[in-house]
Amino acid sequence: MTPAAPGPFRAVVWPLALAETIVWAAMFYSFPALLLEWERDLGWSKTELSGAFTLALALSALMAPAIGRLIDRSLGYLVLTGSAVLGSVCLALLACVTSLWQFYLAWFGIGIAMSGALYEPCFAFLTRTMADRARQAITLVTLIAGFAGTLSFPGTHALLTVTDWRGTVLVLAGFVAAAAVPLFWYACRNAQASGSHNPHGSSARRPAQVFRIMKRATFWLLAIAFAMIALDHGLLLTHLLPLLDERSVGQDAAILAAAMIGPMQVAGRLAMMAAEKHISMLKIGATCFVAMGMAALSLLGSGVIPMLLVTFVLFHGAGYGVTSIVRPVLIADLLGRVNFGLVAGLLAVPFLAASAASPTIAALIWEVGGYDLVLWAAVLATTTGLASLLVAAKLAKNHLEADIIET
């Protein structure tokens, strides 16, 4: 198929990149950025607060296959734009909560919005519409949106100096409504106008083909690998500020560390772009797991050697940043592109489920053994994920060789 023309490519990908930056900053990173503030002001425990974020991410996971099917049916414009609208409304409602059930209800709505506005649906949309330039498009989106955390952490704390957390959340809602919604609409309109499509997007035999893919061990091992990387990231990021507070790291230094994870994600992606011509995507993916495991170990030792906090930011940011690109590429390489939206949506379920569970899991582990035990859990997660990825790749290679012999 002929790749998308340069003009339509820019008119689709750049607006999506900016929109993703805004929705990630407002819908996702606002929780870890404001967790301590909510705990102090509302009087609810970390476990109670984390449960709301877990609910939101769990809903996002459950809805991923349905969102993937909508994108396969060329409804990506409705998914992305409508989800941003819903996210803006629910953030505004979050600013008005006075009781715990209202807090949970607001995050319930934000979870539905995240299912159709964050990376998974965006990448499925790009894979469908950008054809052979999908990897380039995904890389560009993640390079720009990698600064979402950098925008959210210092941005929310700057707002907290002039207003309370309610005013801060209202500002975030306004950014989504005034910027992300029109950017999504503009990008999707341009994608439709260019007539771009993915010839592998759907099939009349979709149920049979998808079930056949799901019967393969490769599918489930990839599911485990992706879930473990999400669990590691969620355990550490959502509790990073209280974790550093427990280690007597000053608030300014803690916010700086959290904010710098975003630029390190971008740095990791740039390094990947330079290395991918010489190193396979599988090796790059395996390196991500190793880097994130080393990051957790660095944070474990940061109480004794403060400079290890820099090592944590570098390794965790770069490692997790690259996985955003690696995941859709590995799905396509190891499982194929037929019904990619649905297959990627199914594999997003365990990834998002682990993300959903991680804030509450971290809070529960903290109650038992403090944040040191949380860090050891993160190390175990990355080790398990690395082993699963390597076995999945081996099985996929054997499966391909068997298909070649049969033909």
ABEGO torsion letter per residue (X at the ends): XBBBBAAAAAAAAAAAAAAAAAAAAAAAAAAAAAAAAAAAAAGBBAAAAAAAAAAAAAAAAAAAAAAAAAAAAGAAAAAAAAAAAAAAAAAAAAAABABAAAAAAAAAAAAAAAAAABAAAAAAAAAAAAEAAAAAAAAAAAAAAAAAAAAAAAAAAAAAAABBAAAAAAAAAAAAAAAAAAAAAAAAAAAAAAGBBBAAABBAAAAAAAAAAAABAAAAAAAAAAAAAAAAAAAAAAAAAAAAAAAGBBAAAAAAAAAAAAAAAAAAAAAAAAAAAABBAAAAAAAAAAAAAAAAAAAAAAAABAAAAAAAAAAAAAAAAAAAAAAAAAAAAAAEABGAAAAAAAAAAAAAAAAAAAAAAAAAAAAAAEAAAAAAAAAAAAAAAAAAAAAAAAAAAAAAAAAAAAX
